[in-house]
Amino acid sequence: MCDRLPAYLARLGLDAAPDPSPEGLALLQSAHRQAITFENLDVLLGRPIRIGSDAVFAKLVEQRRGGYCFEQNRLFADMLAAIGITSRPLLARPRLAMPEGFIPPRTHVLLLCEIEGAPWLGDAGFGGSHVPPLPLVDGAQTGTADGARHRLRHVGRPDGEWVLERSGPVSSTDGRHRDSADWQAQYSFDLAPVMQADLDMANHWTATQEQSRFRLGPIISRVLPAGFAALTGTQLSLARDGAVHKQAIATPADWRDVLDEHFGLRLSLAEVEQLALFAP
């Protein structure tokens, strides 16, 4: 993968690879989330979601598209390996806006990284909000420039469940988070080994099942230097430096322009019309 690293760094706007350190992990992940949009457009356009290394590099780097977690974190894992950070995938249950007692499927993948002999969580593929790297330590916390905080809690046995929680404004999410200073579960996971077959199954469910939220409409987001941009259906939300702009998009042409301007994605007008977002 080292031969692909220069093109990836250029896609992220970085002049050089960061060191294989916690700071390097954070720098690379932040640059990734700002440069490569989270999106599910191929799911809605009836295209297969391929999560092998060759496919995700071609789509996210060479074609300058985005993708969802199974694509984003495959690419991220490959590029972390190229700078000297080993990782393995973990499967998680997204819990933002889930009712109490409901157990969602494991439809999110994140990375367990090893840096200087210590475990760290890396995640360049959670579209609902910006999740910075965290050490795998009960009670570990971190903040982001969009006004949010994240906290890890170990709620099971030594090999049991962990919960990533979030506190902060709803404007710096894709709309699922409650606007509250209280901690809210973002996703839960354990450290069980995850095989490629597990990822293939979870990706297939996420892309094809009628009850998957990725089948219901466009879910698009991008981290901003001091904020968050989200396009959900025909609603645009831009949070920057504490100010929030919301816009209802009225036509396919306007939607295509917003997609290009704020998320760096280019679809033809025919592709936008295929999404069936607007009444005839």
SULWO-V274188 format. One line per field, one symbol per residue. ss: DSSP state (~ for helix, > for strand, _ for the rest). burial: b if it has 24 or more other ideal C-beta (glycine too) atoms within 12 Angstrom, else e. A space follows every 10 residues. Layout:
# SULWO-V274188
ss->???
burial->???
This chain:
# SULWO-V274188
ss->_~~~~~~~~~ ~~________ _~~~~~~~~~ ~~~~~__>__ ~~~~______ __~~~~~~~~ ~~____>_~~ ~~~~~~~~~~ ~~~__>>>>> >>>>______ _______>>> >>>>>__>>> >>______>_ ___>>_____ >>>_____>> >>>>______ _>>>>>>>_~ ~~>______> >>>>>>>>>_ _____~~~~~ ~~~~~~~~__ __~~~___>> >>>>__>>>> >>__>>>>>> __>>>>>>__ _~~~~~~~~~ ~~~_____~~ ~~~~______
burial->beebbeebbe bbebeebbeb ebebbbbbbb bbbbbbbbbb bbbbbeeebb bebebbbebb beebbbbbbb bbbbbbbbbb bbbebebbbb bbbbbbbeee eeebbbbbbb bbbbbeeebb bbbbbbbbbb bbbbbbeeeb ebebbbbbbb bbbeeeeeee bbbbbbbbbb bbbbbbbeee eeebbbbbbb beebeeeebb ebbebbbeee ebbbbebbbb bbbbeebbbb bbbbbbbbbe eeebeeeebe ebeebbebbe ebbbbebeee ebeebebeee
